[in-house]
Amino acid sequence: MYSILVCKANKLLESKIGAVNKLLKEKETTVWIDIEKPDEEDKKILLEVFDFHPLAIDDCAHFTHLPKVDDFGNYIFVVFHRIFFDEKTKSFKLVELDLFLGKNFIVTVHGGNSPGIEEVKEKVKKSCALMQKGPEYVLHEILEFNTQNYFPLLEHLDERIEALEERILKGNIKDAIREIITLKKQVYDLKRSLLPQRDVVNRLSRGEFPAIKEKASVYFRDIYDHIQRALTELDDFRELLTGAYEAHLSIMSNRMNEIMKKLTIVATIFIPLTFITGLYGMNFRFMPELEIWWAYPLVWGIMIAVAFAMLVYFKKKKWF
C-alpha cells in the first residue's frame, strides 16, 4: 500500500504512480512516496520506477538489525530504527524504517504504522513548504521525530531506577537483583540500538552525500547531538544501577552479619547446657518421666514445637 505526495511551485498536487517518472524530471518538484507493508507490486515500483538497487530493495523486505546508510551515486539508502517500549514483554522493541533519498524525491518504506511519518505527512498536507525546501528536509523531520521519542523512554527508565533505589535504601530488597539485571539489560539494548544510529546521522551531517545540501547538514548535526545526549544519559543509568547493585550487596551483607550475631548468642547460651546434658546423658535414677509412658512422645512434641516456634520467629524477623 502506497501514497504519493507531490509538491510543485509550493503547491501540493495529486498524482498517480504512472506520472512519477515525468514529475521527477520537472524542476521545482519534489516527490514523496510512502510505502506501508510492501508487497510484490510495491517492490516492482521501487525497481522499475526508481531503478533502486536490488540489494536495497531486499533490505526493505527483511528486518535489518544494523542501521546504515549506503551511497548509490544518484541516491542514498538509509536504514533507521524506531524504538518503543512494549508493556506486555517489558522490553524495548525496534521497528525498521527504510528511506531512499534522491535529488528531488524521497521514498519511505516501513512494515507497519509509523507515527513519525504520519506526523510529517500531516505537516506537509497543511503546508508543502517543507517539501519545497527539498526532500532532505523531509528526511530530517522524520528522523528528528523518531529521535525525540527516545527521551520519554529515558524518562521511563529513570523513574524505574529511582524507584528501585528508594526500595533498596528502605531495606526492601526482595527481587531487587532481578530488577537490577532487567534494567541493566534494557539499558544495554537501548544503547546498542542508538550507537549505530548515531553513526548514520553523523555521516548525514558531514556533507558526504550530494543528495543532502550543505544548508541541510546542520539540521542533522542537531539530531546527532540529541542521540549523543541520550547515550550520555544511558551511561549515567548504568552507573546508577551499578551503585544500586553494590548497595544491595552491602545491605545483604549487613543483614547477614546481624543474623549471624543473634544466632551466635543463641548458640553460645546453649553450648554449655548441651555439654552438661550430653556428659551426664540425663538418665538419672529418680527422673519421674522415665516411668511415664507418654513422656517420650511428649518430649518429641516439645522439640517439634520449639523448632517450629523458632522458624516462625526467624521468619518474622526476616532472617531468611
C-alpha contacts under 8 A as a table, 3 or more apart, distances in Angstrom:
res1	aa1	res2	aa2	distance
1	M	35	I	5.73
1	M	36	E	5.44
1	M	37	K	6.55
1	M	38	P	6.48
1	M	39	D	7.68
1	M	42	D	7.20
2	Y	33	I	6.78
2	Y	34	D	5.43
2	Y	35	I	4.25
2	Y	36	E	6.14
2	Y	42	D	7.48
3	S	33	I	5.74
3	S	34	D	5.33
3	S	35	I	6.67
4	I	14	E	7.48
4	I	15	S	6.67
4	I	16	K	7.25
4	I	17	I	7.64
4	I	31	V	7.28
4	I	32	W	5.85
4	I	33	I	4.61
4	I	34	D	6.55
5	L	12	L	7.09
5	L	13	L	6.95
5	L	14	E	6.82
5	L	15	S	7.47
5	L	31	V	5.96
5	L	32	W	5.07
5	L	33	I	6.39
6	V	12	L	5.69
6	V	13	L	5.20
6	V	14	E	6.57
6	V	15	S	7.01
6	V	29	T	7.08
6	V	30	T	5.84
6	V	31	V	4.66
6	V	32	W	6.32
7	C	10	N	6.03
7	C	11	K	5.37
7	C	12	L	4.58
7	C	13	L	6.05
7	C	29	T	5.65
7	C	30	T	5.23
7	C	31	V	6.54
7	C	128	C	6.21
7	C	131	M	6.34
7	C	132	Q	6.31
8	K	11	K	5.22
8	K	12	L	6.51
8	K	13	L	7.08
8	K	28	E	5.85
8	K	29	T	4.46
8	K	30	T	6.60
8	K	132	Q	7.27
9	A	28	E	6.01
9	A	29	T	6.92
9	A	132	Q	7.37
10	N	128	C	6.07
10	N	129	A	6.06
10	N	132	Q	5.83
11	K	128	C	6.48
12	L	125	K	7.27
12	L	127	S	7.93
12	L	128	C	6.15
15	S	19	A	6.67
15	S	20	V	7.63
16	K	19	A	5.67
16	K	20	V	7.00
17	I	20	V	5.38
18	G	21	N	7.19
19	A	22	K	5.50
19	A	23	L	6.28
20	V	23	L	4.99
20	V	24	L	6.11
20	V	31	V	7.70
20	V	49	V	7.57
21	N	24	L	5.28
21	N	25	K	6.81
21	N	49	V	6.70
21	N	50	F	7.99
22	K	25	K	5.46
22	K	26	E	6.88
23	L	26	E	5.28
23	L	29	T	6.78
23	L	31	V	7.56
24	L	27	K	7.96
24	L	29	T	6.97
24	L	30	T	7.37
24	L	31	V	7.12
24	L	104	N	6.75
24	L	105	F	7.33
26	E	29	T	5.91
28	E	132	Q	7.27
29	T	104	N	6.69
29	T	132	Q	7.36
30	T	104	N	4.85
30	T	105	F	5.44
30	T	131	M	6.25
30	T	132	Q	6.58
30	T	134	G	6.82
30	T	135	P	6.66
31	V	104	N	6.50
31	V	105	F	4.64
31	V	106	I	6.44
31	V	135	P	7.84
32	W	105	F	5.74
32	W	106	I	4.92
32	W	107	V	5.74
32	W	108	T	7.80
32	W	135	P	7.70
33	I	106	I	6.56
33	I	107	V	4.82
33	I	108	T	6.41
34	D	107	V	5.78
34	D	108	T	4.76
34	D	109	V	6.10
35	I	38	P	6.07
35	I	42	D	7.23
35	I	107	V	7.60
35	I	108	T	6.05
35	I	109	V	4.75
35	I	110	H	6.53
36	E	109	V	5.95
36	E	110	H	5.17
36	E	111	G	5.68
36	E	112	G	5.95
36	E	113	N	7.34
37	K	109	V	7.60
37	K	110	H	6.09
37	K	111	G	4.33
37	K	112	G	5.87
38	P	41	E	7.74
38	P	42	D	5.37
38	P	43	K	6.69
38	P	61	A	7.34
38	P	109	V	7.23
38	P	110	H	7.55
38	P	111	G	7.03
39	D	42	D	5.27
39	D	43	K	6.35
40	E	43	K	5.05
40	E	44	K	6.20
41	E	44	K	5.02
41	E	45	I	6.53
42	D	45	I	5.08
42	D	46	L	6.53
43	K	46	L	5.08
43	K	47	L	6.25
43	K	57	I	6.86
44	K	47	L	5.12
44	K	48	E	5.81
44	K	49	V	7.77
45	I	48	E	5.37
45	I	49	V	5.18
45	I	50	F	7.03
46	L	49	V	5.91
46	L	50	F	5.37
46	L	51	D	6.38
46	L	52	F	5.92
46	L	57	I	7.12
47	L	50	F	5.84
47	L	51	D	4.54
47	L	52	F	5.27
47	L	53	H	7.26
47	L	54	P	7.18
47	L	57	I	7.61
48	E	51	D	5.25
48	E	52	F	7.94
52	F	56	A	6.98
52	F	57	I	6.92
53	H	56	A	5.39
53	H	57	I	6.45
53	H	72	F	7.94
54	P	57	I	4.99
54	P	58	D	6.02
55	L	58	D	4.96
55	L	59	D	6.28
56	A	59	D	5.04
56	A	60	C	6.57
56	A	77	F	7.04
57	I	60	C	5.13
57	I	61	A	6.75
58	D	61	A	5.18
58	D	62	H	6.64
59	D	62	H	5.32
59	D	63	F	6.94
59	D	64	T	6.47
60	C	63	F	7.29
60	C	98	D	6.28
60	C	109	V	6.80
60	C	110	H	7.65
63	F	96	E	6.61
64	T	67	P	7.07
64	T	79	V	7.57
64	T	96	E	7.20
66	L	79	V	7.82
66	L	196	P	6.81
67	P	78	V	7.52
67	P	79	V	4.86
67	P	80	F	5.11
67	P	81	H	6.78
67	P	196	P	5.85
67	P	197	Q	5.78
67	P	200	V	7.02
68	K	78	V	5.82
68	K	79	V	5.16
68	K	80	F	7.07
68	K	196	P	7.27
68	K	197	Q	7.38
68	K	200	V	5.72
69	V	76	I	6.85
69	V	77	F	5.54
69	V	78	V	4.39
69	V	79	V	6.33
69	V	200	V	6.05
69	V	203	R	7.99
70	D	76	I	5.63
70	D	77	F	5.07
70	D	78	V	6.52
71	D	75	Y	6.54
71	D	76	I	4.58
71	D	77	F	6.51
71	D	209	F	7.44
72	F	75	Y	5.48
72	F	76	I	5.62
72	F	77	F	7.51
73	G	76	I	7.15
74	N	102	G	6.24
74	N	103	K	7.33
74	N	210	P	7.89
74	N	211	A	7.34
75	Y	100	F	6.73
75	Y	101	L	5.41
75	Y	102	G	4.32
75	Y	103	K	7.17
75	Y	211	A	6.41
76	I	100	F	5.76
76	I	101	L	5.33
76	I	102	G	6.65
76	I	209	F	7.71
76	I	211	A	7.29
77	F	98	D	7.33
77	F	99	L	5.79
77	F	100	F	4.69
77	F	101	L	6.56
78	V	98	D	5.80
78	V	99	L	5.06
78	V	100	F	6.42
78	V	101	L	8.00
79	V	96	E	7.03
79	V	97	L	5.94
79	V	98	D	4.73
79	V	99	L	6.50
80	F	96	E	6.02
80	F	97	L	5.16
80	F	98	D	6.37
80	F	197	Q	6.71
81	H	94	L	5.91
81	H	95	V	5.46
81	H	96	E	4.65
81	H	97	L	5.75
81	H	193	S	7.86
81	H	197	Q	7.74
82	R	94	L	5.67
82	R	95	V	5.00
82	R	96	E	6.33
82	R	97	L	7.07
82	R	146	N	5.91
83	I	92	F	6.66
83	I	93	K	5.75
83	I	94	L	4.82
83	I	95	V	6.45
83	I	146	N	7.79
83	I	149	N	7.80
83	I	150	Y	7.24
84	F	92	F	5.68
84	F	93	K	5.50
84	F	94	L	6.74
84	F	153	L	7.35
85	F	90	K	6.91
85	F	91	S	5.80
85	F	92	F	4.50
85	F	93	K	6.12
85	F	153	L	7.13
86	D	89	T	5.70
86	D	90	K	5.49
86	D	91	S	5.52
86	D	92	F	5.98
86	D	93	K	6.49
87	E	90	K	4.88
87	E	91	S	7.23
91	S	186	Q	6.65
92	F	186	Q	6.89
92	F	189	D	7.50
92	F	190	L	7.20
95	V	111	G	7.81
96	E	110	H	6.41
96	E	111	G	7.30
97	L	108	T	7.25
97	L	109	V	6.15
97	L	110	H	5.04
97	L	111	G	7.80
98	D	108	T	5.79
98	D	109	V	5.01
98	D	110	H	6.28
99	L	106	I	6.97
99	L	107	V	5.58
99	L	108	T	4.53
99	L	109	V	6.24
99	L	139	L	7.96
100	F	106	I	5.53
100	F	107	V	4.92
100	F	108	T	6.49
101	L	104	N	8.00
101	L	105	F	6.07
101	L	106	I	4.59
101	L	107	V	6.58
101	L	135	P	6.98
101	L	136	E	7.06
101	L	139	L	7.84
101	L	211	A	6.73
102	G	105	F	5.12
102	G	106	I	6.22
102	G	135	P	7.50
102	G	211	A	5.47
103	K	134	G	7.98
103	K	135	P	7.42
103	K	210	P	7.93
103	K	211	A	5.21
104	N	134	G	6.60
104	N	135	P	6.04
105	F	135	P	5.72
106	I	135	P	5.69
106	I	136	E	7.81
106	I	138	V	7.87
106	I	139	L	7.61
110	H	113	N	7.56
110	H	114	S	7.25
114	S	117	I	5.49
114	S	118	E	6.31
115	P	118	E	5.12
115	P	119	E	6.00
116	G	119	E	5.14
116	G	120	V	6.35
116	G	142	I	5.47
116	G	143	L	7.77
116	G	145	F	5.45
116	G	146	N	6.10
117	I	120	V	5.20
117	I	121	K	6.02
117	I	142	I	5.96
118	E	121	K	4.99
118	E	122	E	6.28
119	E	122	E	5.37
119	E	123	K	6.41
120	V	123	K	4.91
120	V	124	V	6.17
120	V	138	V	7.43
120	V	141	E	6.71
120	V	142	I	6.56
121	K	124	V	5.11
121	K	125	K	6.15
122	E	125	K	5.08
122	E	126	K	6.37
123	K	126	K	5.37
123	K	127	S	6.42
123	K	128	C	7.73
124	V	127	S	4.99
124	V	128	C	4.62
124	V	129	A	7.33
124	V	130	L	6.55
124	V	131	M	7.03
125	K	128	C	6.30
127	S	130	L	7.27
128	C	131	M	5.30
128	C	132	Q	6.16
129	A	132	Q	4.88
129	A	133	K	6.34
130	L	133	K	5.42
130	L	134	G	7.03
130	L	137	Y	6.49
130	L	138	V	6.62
131	M	134	G	5.22
131	M	135	P	5.77
131	M	137	Y	6.99
131	M	138	V	6.31
132	Q	135	P	7.84
133	K	137	Y	6.77
134	G	137	Y	5.70
134	G	138	V	7.24
135	P	138	V	5.09
135	P	139	L	6.39
136	E	139	L	4.89
136	E	140	H	6.17
136	E	211	A	7.27
136	E	212	I	5.74
136	E	213	K	7.74
136	E	216	A	7.00
137	Y	140	H	4.90
137	Y	141	E	6.22
137	Y	216	A	6.78
138	V	141	E	5.14
138	V	142	I	6.33
139	L	142	I	5.28
139	L	143	L	6.25
140	H	143	L	5.23
140	H	144	E	5.82
140	H	219	Y	7.01
140	H	220	F	6.51
141	E	144	E	5.01
141	E	145	F	6.15
142	I	145	F	5.29
142	I	146	N	6.51
143	L	146	N	5.19
143	L	147	T	6.06
143	L	223	I	7.67
144	E	147	T	5.02
144	E	148	Q	6.08
144	E	223	I	6.11
145	F	148	Q	5.27
145	F	149	N	6.45
146	N	149	N	5.16
146	N	150	Y	7.17
147	T	150	Y	5.54
147	T	151	F	7.93
147	T	223	I	6.94
147	T	226	H	7.07
147	T	227	I	6.89
148	Q	151	F	6.00
148	Q	226	H	7.65
149	N	152	P	6.06
149	N	153	L	7.10
150	Y	153	L	5.23
150	Y	154	L	6.34
150	Y	230	A	7.24
151	F	154	L	4.87
151	F	155	E	6.15
151	F	230	A	7.13
152	P	155	E	4.96
152	P	156	H	6.15
153	L	156	H	5.04
153	L	157	L	6.34
154	L	157	L	5.05
154	L	158	D	6.05
154	L	230	A	7.50
154	L	233	E	7.65
154	L	234	L	7.75
155	E	158	D	4.93
155	E	159	E	6.15
156	H	159	E	5.30
156	H	160	R	6.41
157	L	160	R	5.19
157	L	161	I	6.17
157	L	183	L	7.71
158	D	161	I	5.18
158	D	162	E	6.08
158	D	237	F	7.30
159	E	162	E	5.12
159	E	163	A	6.15
160	R	163	A	5.14
160	R	164	L	6.14
161	I	164	L	5.00
161	I	165	E	6.20
161	I	183	L	7.69
161	I	237	F	7.71
161	I	240	L	7.69
161	I	241	L	7.21
162	E	165	E	5.14
162	E	166	E	6.35
163	A	166	E	5.19
163	A	167	R	6.30
164	L	167	R	5.12
164	L	168	I	6.29
164	L	176	A	7.31
164	L	179	E	7.80
164	L	244	A	7.91
165	E	168	I	5.18
165	E	169	L	6.16
165	E	244	A	6.10
166	E	169	L	5.17
166	E	170	K	6.21
167	R	170	K	5.21
167	R	171	G	6.47
167	R	172	N	5.20
167	R	173	I	6.72
168	I	171	G	5.06
168	I	172	N	5.41
168	I	173	I	5.33
168	I	176	A	7.32
168	I	244	A	7.42
168	I	247	A	7.34
168	I	248	H	6.37
169	L	172	N	7.46
169	L	247	A	7.86
171	G	251	I	7.19
173	I	176	A	5.00
173	I	177	I	7.81
173	I	248	H	6.88
174	K	177	I	7.95
175	D	178	R	5.35
175	D	179	E	6.43
176	A	179	E	5.09
176	A	180	I	6.12
176	A	248	H	7.61
177	I	180	I	5.05
177	I	181	I	6.18
177	I	245	Y	7.16
177	I	248	H	7.76
178	R	181	I	5.23
178	R	182	T	6.14
179	E	182	T	5.05
179	E	183	L	6.11
180	I	183	L	5.22
180	I	184	K	6.05
180	I	241	L	6.39
180	I	244	A	7.62
180	I	245	Y	6.89
181	I	184	K	5.07
181	I	185	K	6.20
182	T	185	K	5.23
182	T	186	Q	6.33
183	L	186	Q	5.03
183	L	187	V	6.11
183	L	241	L	7.78
184	K	187	V	5.12
184	K	188	Y	6.13
184	K	238	R	6.61
184	K	241	L	6.89
185	K	188	Y	5.02
185	K	189	D	6.06
186	Q	189	D	5.04
186	Q	190	L	6.09
187	V	190	L	5.22
187	V	191	K	6.14
187	V	234	L	6.24
187	V	237	F	7.34
187	V	238	R	6.99
188	Y	191	K	5.15
188	Y	192	R	6.03
189	D	192	R	5.07
189	D	193	S	6.31
190	L	193	S	5.16
190	L	194	L	6.28
191	K	194	L	5.08
191	K	195	L	6.12
191	K	231	L	6.36
191	K	234	L	6.77
192	R	195	L	5.68
192	R	196	P	7.49
193	S	196	P	6.49
193	S	197	Q	6.93
194	L	197	Q	5.10
194	L	198	R	6.10
194	L	227	I	6.95
194	L	231	L	7.22
195	L	198	R	5.20
195	L	199	D	6.61
195	L	231	L	7.74
196	P	199	D	5.02
196	P	200	V	6.32
197	Q	200	V	4.99
197	Q	201	V	6.26
198	R	201	V	5.24
198	R	202	N	6.03
198	R	224	Y	5.97
198	R	227	I	6.09
198	R	228	Q	7.20
199	D	202	N	4.95
199	D	203	R	6.36
200	V	203	R	5.33
200	V	204	L	6.46
201	V	204	L	4.96
201	V	205	S	6.18
201	V	220	F	6.26
201	V	221	R	7.40
201	V	223	I	7.04
201	V	224	Y	5.83
202	N	205	S	5.16
202	N	206	R	6.52
202	N	220	F	7.47
202	N	221	R	6.92
202	N	224	Y	6.16
203	R	206	R	5.46
203	R	207	G	7.59
203	R	208	E	6.57
204	L	207	G	6.53
204	L	208	E	6.75
204	L	209	F	7.20
204	L	212	I	7.45
204	L	217	S	6.76
204	L	220	F	6.46
205	S	208	E	7.66
205	S	217	S	4.47
205	S	218	V	6.29
205	S	219	Y	7.47
205	S	220	F	4.93
205	S	221	R	5.31
206	R	217	S	6.50
207	G	210	P	7.33
207	G	212	I	6.69
207	G	213	K	7.03
207	G	214	E	5.80
207	G	217	S	6.07
209	F	212	I	5.73
210	P	213	K	6.55
212	I	216	A	6.45
212	I	217	S	6.77
213	K	216	A	5.41
213	K	217	S	6.58
214	E	217	S	5.15
214	E	218	V	7.51
215	K	218	V	6.45
216	A	219	Y	5.59
216	A	220	F	7.15
217	S	220	F	5.34
217	S	221	R	6.61
218	V	221	R	5.02
218	V	222	D	6.65
219	Y	222	D	5.19
219	Y	223	I	6.84
220	F	223	I	5.04
220	F	224	Y	6.27
221	R	224	Y	4.84
221	R	225	D	6.27
222	D	225	D	5.11
222	D	226	H	6.47
223	I	226	H	5.05
223	I	227	I	6.36
224	Y	227	I	5.23
224	Y	228	Q	6.15
225	D	228	Q	5.02
225	D	229	R	6.11
226	H	229	R	5.09
226	H	230	A	6.29
227	I	230	A	5.00
227	I	231	L	6.23
228	Q	231	L	5.05
228	Q	232	T	6.22
229	R	232	T	5.08
229	R	233	E	6.34
230	A	233	E	5.15
230	A	234	L	6.31
231	L	234	L	5.01
231	L	235	D	6.35
232	T	235	D	5.14
232	T	236	D	6.42
233	E	236	D	4.97
233	E	237	F	6.23
234	L	237	F	4.93
234	L	238	R	6.25
235	D	238	R	5.10
235	D	239	E	6.46
236	D	239	E	5.18
236	D	240	L	6.25
237	F	240	L	5.00
237	F	241	L	6.16
238	R	241	L	5.17
238	R	242	T	6.22
239	E	242	T	5.01
239	E	243	G	6.22
240	L	243	G	5.03
240	L	244	A	6.15
241	L	244	A	4.87
241	L	245	Y	6.10
242	T	245	Y	5.09
242	T	246	E	6.30
243	G	246	E	5.11
243	G	247	A	6.12
244	A	247	A	5.02
244	A	248	H	6.09
245	Y	248	H	5.04
245	Y	249	L	6.31
246	E	249	L	5.10
246	E	250	S	6.17
247	A	250	S	5.01
247	A	251	I	6.17
248	H	251	I	5.22
248	H	252	M	6.14
249	L	252	M	5.06
249	L	253	S	6.05
250	S	253	S	5.07
250	S	254	N	6.13
251	I	254	N	5.11
251	I	255	R	5.98
252	M	255	R	5.12
252	M	256	M	6.08
253	S	256	M	5.10
253	S	257	N	6.16
254	N	257	N	5.04
254	N	258	E	6.28
255	R	258	E	5.15
255	R	259	I	6.28
255	R	319	W	7.83
256	M	259	I	5.07
256	M	260	M	6.07
256	M	319	W	7.72
257	N	260	M	5.08
257	N	261	K	6.09
258	E	261	K	5.07
258	E	262	K	6.39
259	I	262	K	5.24
259	I	263	L	6.12
259	I	319	W	6.09
260	M	263	L	5.04
260	M	264	T	5.89
261	K	264	T	5.11
261	K	265	I	6.42
262	K	265	I	5.18
262	K	266	V	6.45
263	L	266	V	5.08
263	L	267	A	6.06
264	T	267	A	5.03
264	T	268	T	5.91
265	I	268	T	5.08
265	I	269	I	6.30
266	V	269	I	5.32
266	V	270	F	6.52
267	A	270	F	5.28
267	A	271	I	6.00
268	T	271	I	5.32
268	T	272	P	7.61
269	I	272	P	6.86
269	I	273	L	7.44
270	F	273	L	5.08
270	F	274	T	5.92
271	I	274	T	5.16
271	I	275	F	6.16
272	P	275	F	4.91
272	P	276	I	6.20
273	L	276	I	5.23
273	L	277	T	6.25
274	T	277	T	5.25
274	T	278	G	5.88
275	F	278	G	5.11
275	F	279	L	5.99
276	I	279	L	5.11
276	I	280	Y	6.35
277	T	280	Y	5.44
277	T	281	G	5.56
277	T	282	M	5.78
278	G	281	G	5.03
278	G	282	M	7.45
280	Y	283	N	7.15
283	N	287	M	7.42
284	F	287	M	5.59
287	M	290	L	5.87
288	P	291	E	6.10
288	P	292	I	7.16
289	E	292	I	5.18
289	E	295	A	5.50
290	L	293	W	7.97
290	L	295	A	7.16
292	I	295	A	5.50
293	W	296	Y	7.04
294	W	297	P	5.67
294	W	298	L	6.08
295	A	298	L	4.98
295	A	299	V	6.22
296	Y	299	V	5.27
296	Y	300	W	6.50
297	P	300	W	5.00
297	P	301	G	6.13
298	L	301	G	4.99
298	L	302	I	6.19
299	V	302	I	5.03
299	V	303	M	6.16
300	W	303	M	5.12
300	W	304	I	6.17
301	G	304	I	5.19
301	G	305	A	6.04
302	I	305	A	5.06
302	I	306	V	6.07
303	M	306	V	5.14
303	M	307	A	6.16
304	I	307	A	5.12
304	I	308	F	6.09
305	A	308	F	5.11
305	A	309	A	6.00
306	V	309	A	5.06
306	V	310	M	6.15
307	A	310	M	5.18
307	A	311	L	6.31
308	F	311	L	5.08
308	F	312	V	6.25
309	A	312	V	5.13
309	A	313	Y	6.13
310	M	313	Y	4.99
310	M	314	F	6.09
311	L	314	F	5.14
311	L	315	K	6.07
312	V	315	K	5.07
312	V	316	K	6.09
313	Y	316	K	5.09
313	Y	317	K	6.24
314	F	317	K	5.09
314	F	318	K	6.12
314	F	319	W	5.33
314	F	320	F	6.95
315	K	318	K	4.86
315	K	319	W	6.05
315	K	320	F	6.20
316	K	319	W	7.77
